[in-house]
């Protein structure tokens, strides 16, 4: 595993460059490099792309969180950290594949970073806060000490700061007004928005709002699918990504 210092923080990452188009994988709110398992390499490989995977500040084996997250933490990641990381690694016109928080970061970057993007694949994205999402986070927060902490400890050097940094800000009253539809409306590249009907944290309204703001959006709505489409339907998702990337790279 390699590491790089971005915005003054050490971040772990994996990147084997071959000269192919680069897919950048942006993990969920409790994710990391290791939690993706083999999905990035397999999915990017099927699409003929290189894969960049990294753990954001506070996650995985990157520097642990030292302060509470702010309401605009995803904006900072998309508009400050990610541009610097891509510049340091000399990655141009990436295809961004994000899951949950990572999908929101991808949308903000594509709409606000003023950098060329080949395409955005947004799995279970958030563009606004829904009561269903808050209820889901409240439930998992209650479950964290007894069950989830042990699982997260396999993937994060400091599971408590990773979890609390995520849950505390999502449950903060000021976060209820969080909304990134303005960034979605500025996206000019192709977008693939993927959502499961049984998502525990969001409804179809999330991807419907993306498609309304960015009419070029292609929607993939999956039955029998929760908050992690790439885990619930890996072959369907990889197939859709492959077709989407082929169109983006024409």
C-alpha positions in Angstrom: 0.0 0.0 0.0 1.3 3.4 -0.9 0.7 6.7 0.9 0.7 10.4 -0.2 0.4 13.6 1.7 -2.5 15.8 0.5 -3.9 18.9 2.3 -1.4 18.1 5.1 -2.8 14.6 5.7 -1.3 11.2 4.9 -3.6 9.2 2.7 -3.3 5.5 1.8 -3.9 4.7 -1.8 -3.5 2.0 -4.5 -2.8 2.9 -8.1 -1.1 0.8 -10.8 -0.8 3.0 -13.9 -0.7 1.4 -17.3 -1.7 4.4 -19.4 -5.3 3.5 -19.7 -8.1 5.9 -18.7 -8.3 6.2 -14.9 -11.3 5.3 -12.8 -11.2 7.0 -9.4 -13.1 5.1 -6.7 -14.6 7.2 -3.9 -15.7 5.2 -0.9 -18.8 5.4 1.2 -19.1 7.2 4.6 -17.7 4.3 6.5 -15.5 2.9 3.7 -11.8 2.5 2.9 -9.4 1.0 0.4 -9.8 -2.4 2.0 -13.6 -2.3 2.2 -13.9 -2.1 -1.6 -12.2 -5.5 -1.7 -11.6 -6.6 -5.3 -14.4 -4.5 -6.9 -12.3 -1.6 -8.2 -9.7 -3.8 -9.9 -12.3 -6.1 -11.3 -14.7 -3.3 -12.4 -12.0 -1.0 -13.9 -10.3 -3.9 -15.5 -13.5 -5.1 -17.3 -13.9 -1.5 -18.6 -10.3 -1.3 -19.8 -9.3 1.3 -17.2 -6.7 1.8 -14.5 -8.1 2.1 -10.9 -7.1 4.7 -8.3 -8.5 3.8 -4.8 -7.7 5.8 -1.7 -8.9 6.2 1.9 -10.0 9.7 2.8 -8.7 11.5 5.8 -10.1 9.7 8.9 -10.6 6.3 7.2 -8.7 3.1 6.7 -5.0 3.5 7.3 -5.0 7.2 6.4 -4.4 9.7 9.1 -7.1 9.4 11.8 -9.6 12.2 12.3 -8.4 14.8 14.8 -11.4 17.1 14.9 -15.2 17.0 14.3 -16.3 17.0 10.7 -18.0 20.1 9.4 -21.2 20.3 7.4 -19.2 21.1 4.3 -16.8 18.1 4.7 -17.8 16.6 1.4 -17.3 19.9 -0.4 -13.8 20.2 1.0 -13.0 16.7 -0.2 -14.3 17.4 -3.7 -13.0 20.9 -4.2 -9.7 20.8 -2.2 -8.4 17.3 -1.5 -9.4 15.4 -4.6 -8.1 18.1 -7.1 -4.8 18.1 -5.3 -4.6 14.3 -5.2 -5.3 14.0 -8.9 -2.8 16.8 -9.7 -0.1 15.1 -7.6 -0.7 11.8 -9.4 -0.9 13.5 -12.8 -4.4 12.1 -13.5 -6.4 14.0 -16.1 -10.0 13.6 -17.2 -10.8 10.8 -14.7 -14.0 8.8 -14.6 -15.3 9.1 -11.0 -17.1 6.2 -9.4 -18.5 7.0 -6.0 -20.6 5.2 -3.5 -22.9 7.0 -1.0 -20.8 9.9 0.4 -18.2 9.2 -2.3 -20.9 9.6 -5.0 -21.8 13.0 -3.5 -18.2 14.0 -3.6 -18.0 12.9 -7.3 -21.0 15.0 -8.1 -19.6 18.1 -6.3 -16.2 17.6 -8.1 -17.8 17.3 -11.5 -20.0 20.3 -11.0 -17.7 22.6 -9.0 -14.0 21.8 -9.4 -13.6 23.3 -12.9 -11.7 20.3 -14.0 -12.5 18.1 -17.0 -14.2 14.8 -16.1 -14.8 11.8 -18.3 -17.9 10.7 -16.5 -19.5 10.2 -13.1 -20.9 6.9 -11.8 -22.9 7.7 -8.7 -24.0 4.6 -6.6 -26.6 5.3 -3.9 -25.8 9.1 -4.0 -27.0 11.8 -1.6 -28.0 15.2 -3.1 -30.1 16.2 -0.1 -31.0 14.8 3.4 -34.0 12.6 3.7 -35.8 11.5 6.8 -35.2 7.9 5.8 -31.5 8.5 5.7 -31.5 10.1 9.2 -33.5 7.2 10.6 -31.1 4.7 9.1 -28.1 6.4 10.6 -29.8 6.7 14.0 -30.4 2.9 13.9 -26.9 2.0 13.0 -25.5 4.4 15.6 -27.4 2.5 18.3 -26.1 -0.8 16.9 -22.5 0.4 16.6 -21.0 -0.5 20.0 -22.4 -4.1 20.1 -22.0 -5.1 16.5 -20.6 -2.7 13.9 -17.5 -1.6 15.8 -15.8 -5.0 15.6 -16.4 -5.1 11.8 -15.1 -1.6 11.2 -12.0 -2.4 13.3 -10.9 -4.8 10.5 -10.7 -1.9 8.0 -9.9 1.3 10.0 -6.9 2.0 12.3 -9.3 4.1 14.5 -12.9 2.7 14.0 -14.4 5.0 16.7 -13.2 8.2 15.0 -14.2 7.0 11.6 -17.7 6.1 12.7 -18.3 9.1 15.0 -16.9 11.5 12.5 -19.5 10.2 10.0 -22.5 9.7 12.3 -22.1 12.8 14.4 -22.2 15.2 11.4 -25.0 13.4 9.6 -27.1 13.6 12.8 -26.2 17.2 13.6 -29.2 19.5 13.3 -27.3 21.9 10.9 -26.8 19.0 8.4 -30.6 18.8 7.7 -30.2 21.7 5.2 -27.3 20.1 3.3 -28.0 20.0 -0.4 -25.8 19.7 -3.5 -28.3 20.0 -6.4 -26.7 23.2 -7.5 -23.5 21.2 -8.3 -25.5 18.5 -10.2 -27.0 21.2 -12.4 -23.5 22.3 -13.5 -22.3 18.9 -14.6 -21.7 18.6 -18.3 -20.1 15.1 -18.5 -22.2 11.9 -18.8 -23.6 10.6 -15.5 -24.8 7.1 -14.5 -26.9 7.1 -11.3 -27.5 3.8 -9.6 -30.0 3.3 -6.8 -31.5 0.2 -5.1 -35.2 0.2 -4.3 -34.4 -1.2 -0.9 -31.7 1.3 0.0 -31.8 1.8 3.8 -30.6 5.4 3.6 -32.3 7.0 0.6 -35.1 6.8 -1.9 -35.4 7.0 -5.7 -35.9 10.8 -5.2 -32.1 11.1 -4.9 -31.3 9.9 -8.4 -34.5 11.5 -9.8 -33.2 14.9 -8.6 -29.9 14.3 -10.3 -31.5 13.4 -13.6 -33.7 16.6 -13.3 -30.6 18.7 -12.7 -28.4 17.0 -15.2 -30.7 15.7 -18.1 -27.8 13.6 -19.6 -28.0 11.3 -16.6 -28.7 7.6 -17.2 -30.5 5.9 -14.4 -30.1 2.3 -13.2 -32.7 1.4 -10.6 -32.2 -2.1 -9.1 -34.8 -4.3 -7.4 -33.7 -6.4 -4.4 -30.9 -4.0 -3.8 -29.9 -2.0 -0.7 -27.4 0.7 -0.1 -24.5 -1.1 -1.8 -25.4 -2.0 -5.4 -21.9 -3.2 -6.1 -22.2 -5.8 -3.4 -25.8 -6.8 -4.0 -25.5 -7.0 -7.8 -21.9 -6.9 -8.7 -22.3 -8.3 -12.2 -25.1 -6.0 -13.1 -23.2 -3.0 -11.9 -19.9 -4.0 -13.6 -21.8 -4.5 -16.8 -23.5 -1.2 -16.6 -20.2 0.5 -15.8 -18.5 -1.2 -18.7 -21.1 0.1 -21.2 -21.1 3.5 -19.7 -17.3 3.8 -19.8 -17.3 2.6 -23.4 -19.6 5.5 -24.3 -17.5 8.0 -22.3 -14.3 7.1 -24.0 -15.5 7.1 -27.6 
